[in-house]
Amino acid sequence: MATIHELVQCEIRDLPWSEYKATVVVELCRLRCPDCGPRIERVAQLPSKAPFSKRFEEAVGGACEGASAIQVAKRFGLSPSTVRAIDLRCLERWAASRRKPTLKHLGVDEL
């Protein structure tokens, strides 16, 4: 049985409100499991260890569909490398959730 080891506060960037940047302070429990060791609880709104909410990452990923990483970085006030990492996480979540059609044909080429 896991017990609470300590409480940790994290600042998470969320979608902007009007022209202001919004951050949310979230309190997470660090659990001590006898089998696995210390672990931080998972929250559905925080998809990764990065300090961004899922809504913010989806907004950045959606903006990357029609603009370059540099343009999106200027729009959200992030670095281009951070935008690329967020876009990659959004694409991985999308690929994991999309329905994949069954394989109908397989072609083999001899070498």
LOMIFI-592228 format. One line per field, with one value per residue: residue number from 1; residue in one letter; x negated, z negated, y of N, C-alpha, C, O, CB in turn. Coordinates in steps of 0.1 Angstrom, whole numbers. Each point is the difference from the previous one (the first is absolute). Last residue first. Glycine has a CB too. Layout:
BEGIN
pos: c(NUM / ...);
code: c(A / ...);
n_east: c(X / ...);
n_up: c(Z / ...);
n_north: c(Y / ...);
ca_east: c(X / ...);
ca_up: c(Z / ...);
ca_north: c(Y / ...);
c_east: c(X / ...);
c_up: c(Z / ...);
c_north: c(Y / ...);
o_east: c(X / ...);
o_up: c(Z / ...);
o_north: c(Y / ...);
cb_east: c(X / ...);
cb_up: c(Z / ...);
cb_north: c(Y / ...);
END
This chain:
BEGIN
pos: c(111 / 110 / 109 / 108 / 107 / 106 / 105 / 104 / 103 / 102 / 101 / 100 / 99 / 98 / 97 / 96 / 95 / 94 / 93 / 92 / 91 / 90 / 89 / 88 / 87 / 86 / 85 / 84 / 83 / 82 / 81 / 80 / 79 / 78 / 77 / 76 / 75 / 74 / 73 / 72 / 71 / 70 / 69 / 68 / 67 / 66 / 65 / 64 / 63 / 62 / 61 / 60 / 59 / 58 / 57 / 56 / 55 / 54 / 53 / 52 / 51 / 50 / 49 / 48 / 47 / 46 / 45 / 44 / 43 / 42 / 41 / 40 / 39 / 38 / 37 / 36 / 35 / 34 / 33 / 32 / 31 / 30 / 29 / 28 / 27 / 26 / 25 / 24 / 23 / 22 / 21 / 20 / 19 / 18 / 17 / 16 / 15 / 14 / 13 / 12 / 11 / 10 / 9 / 8 / 7 / 6 / 5 / 4 / 3 / 2 / 1);
code: c(L / E / D / V / G / L / H / K / L / T / P / K / R / R / S / A / A / W / R / E / L / C / R / L / D / I / A / R / V / T / S / P / S / L / G / F / R / K / A / V / Q / I / A / S / A / G / E / C / A / G / G / V / A / E / E / F / R / K / S / F / P / A / K / S / P / L / Q / A / V / R / E / I / R / P / G / C / D / P / C / R / L / R / C / L / E / V / V / V / T / A / K / Y / E / S / W / P / L / D / R / I / E / C / Q / V / L / E / H / I / T / A / M);
n_east: c(-158 / 51 / 39 / 46 / 45 / 40 / 50 / 22 / -15 / 47 / -12 / -8 / 33 / -39 / -15 / -46 / 2 / 21 / -31 / -37 / 20 / 4 / -45 / -14 / 26 / -19 / -44 / 10 / 17 / -39 / -27 / 25 / 17 / 53 / 22 / 24 / -14 / -49 / 6 / 35 / -32 / -37 / 29 / 39 / 60 / 28 / -19 / -27 / 43 / 15 / -43 / 6 / 48 / -13 / -37 / 33 / 33 / -36 / -37 / -59 / -33 / -6 / 7 / 54 / 49 / 21 / 48 / -6 / -46 / -26 / -26 / -58 / -19 / -40 / 8 / 35 / 2 / 1 / 6 / -2 / 25 / -9 / 52 / -6 / 27 / -6 / 1 / 10 / -21 / 25 / -27 / 45 / 22 / 38 / -23 / -33 / 5 / -45 / -52 / 3 / -33 / 7 / -2 / -6 / 16 / -31 / 25 / 52 / -9 / 17 / 4);
n_up: c(521 / 21 / -25 / -21 / -4 / -32 / 9 / -47 / -52 / -19 / -9 / -54 / -21 / -30 / -47 / 15 / 39 / -30 / -37 / 35 / 21 / -46 / -11 / 45 / -9 / -46 / 21 / 37 / -35 / -28 / 41 / 11 / -56 / -5 / 7 / 40 / 37 / -3 / -6 / 34 / 27 / -15 / 5 / 41 / -1 / 9 / -31 / -32 / -12 / -9 / -23 / -21 / -6 / -11 / -28 / -18 / -3 / -17 / -21 / -1 / -32 / 22 / -24 / 27 / -15 / -44 / 10 / -13 / -36 / -17 / -51 / 4 / -28 / -34 / 10 / 3 / -44 / -37 / 24 / -26 / 37 / -1 / 13 / 26 / -9 / 48 / 2 / 55 / 23 / 40 / 22 / 16 / 41 / -16 / -10 / 34 / -19 / -40 / -12 / -53 / -40 / -34 / -54 / -16 / -49 / -10 / -3 / -11 / 7 / 38 / -24);
n_north: c(-89 / -12 / 34 / -21 / 31 / -18 / 22 / 7 / 8 / 31 / 59 / 19 / 39 / 33 / -5 / -11 / 31 / 34 / -12 / -2 / 41 / 19 / -18 / 17 / 42 / 0 / -12 / 32 / 32 / -12 / 3 / 42 / 17 / 28 / 41 / -17 / 32 / -4 / -50 / 1 / 28 / -30 / -40 / 23 / -11 / -39 / -34 / 25 / 20 / -47 / -7 / 45 / -11 / -47 / 19 / 32 / -37 / -30 / 43 / -3 / -13 / -55 / -42 / -2 / 6 / 19 / -12 / -48 / -2 / -45 / 13 / -12 / -48 / -12 / -60 / -36 / -26 / 34 / 52 / 47 / 35 / 53 / 22 / 52 / 45 / 30 / 53 / 10 / 46 / 26 / 43 / 37 / 9 / -42 / -48 / -33 / -56 / -10 / -10 / -22 / 12 / -46 / -3 / -53 / -17 / -48 / -47 / -18 / -59 / -37 / -52);
ca_east: c(-12 / -12 / -9 / -14 / -9 / -14 / -10 / 7 / -9 / -6 / 7 / -9 / 4 / 8 / 14 / 4 / -3 / 10 / 13 / 0 / 1 / 14 / 9 / -3 / 6 / 14 / 2 / -2 / 12 / 11 / -2 / 4 / -12 / -8 / -11 / 3 / 14 / 2 / -8 / 8 / 12 / -5 / -3 / -13 / -11 / 0 / 6 / -11 / -6 / 9 / 0 / -13 / 1 / 9 / -8 / -10 / 7 / 4 / 12 / 11 / 9 / -1 / -7 / -14 / -4 / -15 / -3 / 3 / 12 / 3 / 13 / 9 / 7 / 8 / -8 / -6 / -5 / -10 / 5 / -11 / 4 / -11 / -5 / -1 / -6 / 6 / -8 / 8 / -7 / 7 / -4 / -9 / -14 / 0 / 12 / 1 / 4 / 13 / 4 / 3 / 6 / -5 / 7 / -8 / 8 / -1 / -13 / -5 / 2 / -8 / 8);
ca_up: c(1 / -2 / 11 / -4 / 12 / -4 / 9 / 10 / 12 / 1 / 8 / 11 / 4 / 13 / -1 / -9 / 6 / 11 / -6 / -6 / 11 / 5 / -10 / 1 / 12 / -3 / -10 / 8 / 9 / -9 / -4 / 11 / 10 / -3 / -9 / -14 / -4 / -2 / -12 / -11 / -1 / -4 / -15 / -3 / -1 / 11 / 12 / 8 / 7 / 10 / 11 / 7 / 7 / 12 / 10 / 6 / 8 / 12 / -1 / 8 / -8 / 3 / -11 / 0 / 7 / 2 / 6 / 14 / 1 / 14 / 5 / -1 / 12 / 1 / -5 / 11 / 12 / -4 / 3 / -3 / -7 / 3 / -11 / 4 / -11 / -3 / -10 / -10 / -6 / -11 / -1 / -11 / 4 / 7 / -2 / -5 / 10 / 6 / 9 / 13 / 8 / 13 / 8 / 8 / 10 / -1 / -5 / 4 / -9 / 1 / 0);
ca_north: c(8 / -8 / 2 / -4 / -1 / 1 / -6 / -8 / -3 / -13 / -10 / -4 / -14 / -1 / 0 / -11 / -13 / -2 / -3 / -13 / -10 / 0 / -7 / -15 / -6 / -1 / -11 / -13 / -2 / -4 / -14 / -9 / -2 / -11 / 5 / -5 / 2 / 15 / 4 / -4 / 8 / 14 / 0 / -6 / 10 / 9 / -5 / -6 / 11 / 4 / -10 / 1 / 12 / -2 / -8 / 9 / 10 / -7 / -8 / 5 / 9 / 14 / 7 / -3 / -12 / 2 / 13 / 0 / 8 / 4 / -4 / 11 / 3 / 13 / 12 / 8 / -8 / -9 / -13 / -10 / -12 / -10 / -9 / -14 / -7 / -13 / -7 / -6 / -12 / -6 / -14 / -3 / 2 / 13 / 6 / 14 / 9 / -4 / 11 / -5 / 10 / 2 / 10 / 8 / 7 / 14 / 3 / 13 / 11 / 12 / 12);
c_east: c(-11 / -13 / -13 / -8 / -15 / -9 / -14 / -10 / 7 / -8 / -7 / 8 / -8 / 2 / 8 / 15 / 5 / -2 / 11 / 13 / -1 / 2 / 14 / 9 / -2 / 7 / 15 / 2 / -2 / 12 / 11 / -3 / 5 / -12 / -8 / -11 / 2 / 14 / 2 / -7 / 8 / 12 / -4 / -2 / -13 / -11 / -1 / 5 / -11 / -6 / 9 / -1 / -13 / 1 / 9 / -7 / -10 / 7 / 3 / 12 / 11 / 10 / -2 / -7 / -14 / -5 / -14 / -2 / 3 / 13 / 2 / 14 / 8 / 5 / 8 / -9 / -8 / -6 / -10 / 7 / -12 / 3 / -11 / -5 / 1 / -8 / 7 / -9 / 9 / -9 / 6 / -3 / -11 / -15 / 0 / 14 / 1 / 3 / 13 / 5 / 2 / 7 / -7 / 9 / -9 / 10 / -2 / -13 / -5 / 4 / -9);
c_up: c(5 / 1 / -3 / 13 / -5 / 12 / -5 / 10 / 9 / 12 / 0 / 8 / 13 / 3 / 13 / -1 / -8 / 6 / 11 / -7 / -6 / 11 / 4 / -10 / 2 / 12 / -3 / -10 / 8 / 8 / -9 / -3 / 11 / 9 / -5 / -10 / -15 / -5 / -3 / -13 / -12 / -2 / -5 / -15 / -4 / 0 / 12 / 13 / 9 / 8 / 11 / 11 / 8 / 8 / 12 / 11 / 7 / 10 / 13 / -1 / 9 / -7 / 3 / -12 / -1 / 7 / 2 / 8 / 15 / 0 / 14 / 7 / -2 / 14 / 1 / -5 / 10 / 12 / -5 / 1 / -2 / -9 / 6 / -12 / 3 / -11 / -4 / -10 / -11 / -5 / -13 / 1 / -10 / 5 / 5 / -2 / -5 / 11 / 7 / 9 / 14 / 7 / 13 / 8 / 8 / 10 / -3 / -6 / 5 / -10 / 0);
c_north: c(-9 / 9 / -8 / 1 / -3 / -3 / 2 / -7 / -9 / -1 / -14 / -11 / -4 / -15 / -3 / -1 / -11 / -14 / -2 / -4 / -14 / -10 / 0 / -7 / -15 / -6 / -1 / -12 / -13 / -2 / -5 / -15 / -10 / -1 / -12 / 4 / -3 / 2 / 15 / 3 / -3 / 9 / 14 / 1 / -7 / 11 / 10 / -6 / -4 / 12 / 4 / -10 / 3 / 13 / -2 / -8 / 9 / 10 / -6 / -9 / 6 / 9 / 15 / 7 / -4 / -12 / 3 / 13 / 1 / 8 / 6 / -4 / 13 / 3 / 12 / 11 / 8 / -9 / -10 / -14 / -9 / -12 / -9 / -8 / -15 / -7 / -13 / -8 / -5 / -12 / -6 / -15 / -4 / 2 / 14 / 4 / 14 / 10 / -5 / 11 / -5 / 12 / 3 / 10 / 10 / 6 / 15 / 4 / 13 / 10 / 12);
o_east: c(-11 / 0 / -5 / 3 / -4 / 1 / -2 / 2 / 4 / 3 / -12 / 5 / 0 / -8 / 11 / 6 / 4 / 10 / 9 / 5 / 8 / 10 / 7 / 5 / 9 / 9 / 5 / 6 / 10 / 8 / 4 / 8 / 9 / -1 / -4 / 1 / 8 / 2 / 1 / 6 / 5 / 0 / 3 / 7 / 0 / 1 / -1 / -8 / -3 / 2 / -3 / -4 / 1 / 0 / -5 / -3 / 1 / -3 / -5 / -1 / 2 / 11 / -5 / 7 / -4 / -4 / -4 / -3 / -9 / 10 / -6 / 0 / 6 / -7 / 12 / -9 / -10 / -11 / -12 / 7 / -10 / 0 / 1 / -8 / 11 / -12 / 12 / -9 / 7 / -4 / 1 / 8 / -11 / -5 / -8 / 10 / 4 / -8 / 0 / 9 / -10 / 12 / -13 / 10 / -9 / 4 / -4 / -1 / -9 / 12 / -9);
o_up: c(1 / 9 / -11 / 10 / -9 / 6 / -7 / 4 / -3 / 11 / -2 / -6 / 10 / -4 / -1 / -2 / 5 / 3 / -2 / 2 / 5 / 0 / -2 / 3 / 3 / -2 / -1 / 4 / 1 / -2 / 0 / 4 / -3 / 10 / -11 / -12 / -7 / -9 / -12 / -10 / -7 / -10 / -11 / -8 / -5 / 7 / 11 / 9 / 10 / 12 / 12 / 11 / 11 / 13 / 11 / 10 / 12 / 12 / 11 / -2 / -1 / -3 / -9 / -8 / 3 / -6 / 7 / 12 / 8 / -7 / 4 / 10 / -11 / 10 / 2 / 8 / 4 / -1 / 4 / -9 / 8 / -12 / 10 / -8 / 2 / 0 / -5 / 5 / -7 / 8 / -10 / 3 / 1 / 7 / -6 / 6 / -11 / 3 / 5 / -4 / 6 / -1 / 0 / 5 / -7 / 10 / -10 / -13 / 8 / -4 / -8);
o_north: c(4 / 9 / 1 / -4 / 6 / -10 / 10 / -11 / -11 / 5 / 0 / -9 / 7 / -9 / -3 / -11 / -11 / -7 / -9 / -11 / -9 / -7 / -10 / -11 / -7 / -8 / -12 / -10 / -7 / -10 / -11 / -8 / -8 / 8 / 0 / -3 / 7 / 9 / 4 / 4 / 9 / 8 / 4 / 7 / -12 / 9 / -5 / -2 / 6 / 1 / -3 / 4 / 4 / -1 / 0 / 6 / 3 / -1 / 4 / -12 / 12 / -5 / 7 / 6 / -11 / -10 / 10 / 0 / 2 / -4 / 10 / -7 / 2 / -2 / 0 / 5 / -4 / -4 / 1 / -4 / 0 / 1 / -6 / 5 / -6 / 0 / 1 / -7 / 8 / -9 / 7 / -9 / 2 / -8 / 8 / -4 / 2 / 9 / -12 / 7 / -4 / 0 / 2 / -4 / 7 / -6 / 5 / 0 / 0 / 2 / 1);
cb_east: c(18 / 12 / 15 / 4 / 19 / 4 / 18 / 17 / -25 / 16 / 21 / -26 / 23 / -2 / -14 / -27 / -23 / -10 / -15 / -30 / -18 / -9 / -23 / -29 / -12 / -10 / -28 / -22 / -7 / -18 / -29 / -13 / -26 / 21 / 18 / 11 / -1 / -18 / -17 / 3 / -4 / -22 / -10 / -17 / 16 / 23 / 16 / -5 / 9 / 17 / -2 / -7 / 14 / 13 / -8 / 1 / 19 / 5 / 14 / -16 / -21 / -20 / -6 / -8 / 22 / 2 / 25 / 20 / 4 / -22 / 15 / -20 / -6 / -7 / -33 / 29 / 30 / 23 / 27 / -20 / 33 / -17 / 22 / 4 / -5 / 20 / -22 / 29 / -30 / 27 / -23 / 2 / 19 / 24 / 12 / -31 / 9 / 17 / -23 / -4 / 0 / -19 / 22 / -27 / 29 / -28 / -5 / 25 / 8 / -14 / 28);
cb_up: c(-20 / -1 / 17 / -29 / 23 / -30 / 27 / -6 / -11 / -24 / 16 / -8 / -20 / 12 / -18 / -11 / 7 / 1 / -18 / -5 / 11 / -6 / -16 / 5 / 8 / -13 / -9 / 12 / 1 / -16 / 2 / 12 / -16 / -18 / 4 / 22 / 31 / 27 / 17 / 23 / 32 / 22 / 13 / 30 / -1 / -8 / -25 / -30 / -29 / -26 / -29 / -32 / -29 / -25 / -29 / -32 / -27 / -25 / -29 / 18 / -15 / 26 / 4 / 33 / 12 / -15 / -17 / -18 / -29 / 17 / -27 / -9 / 19 / -29 / 5 / 5 / -7 / -21 / 16 / -6 / 2 / 18 / -21 / 32 / -19 / 24 / -4 / 11 / 13 / 0 / 22 / -17 / 13 / -22 / -14 / 6 / 22 / -24 / -2 / -5 / -21 / 3 / -21 / -3 / -8 / -18 / 23 / 16 / -27 / 28 / -4);
cb_north: c(11 / -30 / 22 / -11 / 9 / 3 / -5 / 26 / 14 / -15 / 18 / 14 / -4 / 31 / 18 / 15 / 21 / 32 / 23 / 14 / 25 / 31 / 17 / 16 / 30 / 28 / 16 / 21 / 32 / 23 / 15 / 26 / 13 / -20 / 19 / -16 / -12 / -3 / -22 / -23 / -7 / -12 / -28 / -1 / 30 / -13 / -10 / -2 / 9 / -9 / -15 / 4 / 5 / -16 / -11 / 7 / -4 / -21 / 11 / 21 / -7 / -2 / -29 / -9 / 17 / 24 / -2 / -17 / 11 / -16 / -11 / 24 / -27 / 10 / -11 / -10 / -11 / 4 / 6 / 21 / 1 / 17 / 6 / 0 / 24 / -2 / 21 / 5 / 1 / 16 / -3 / 27 / 16 / 18 / -23 / 9 / -20 / -19 / 21 / -30 / 22 / -24 / 8 / -15 / -9 / 6 / -24 / 7 / -16 / -6 / -13);
END
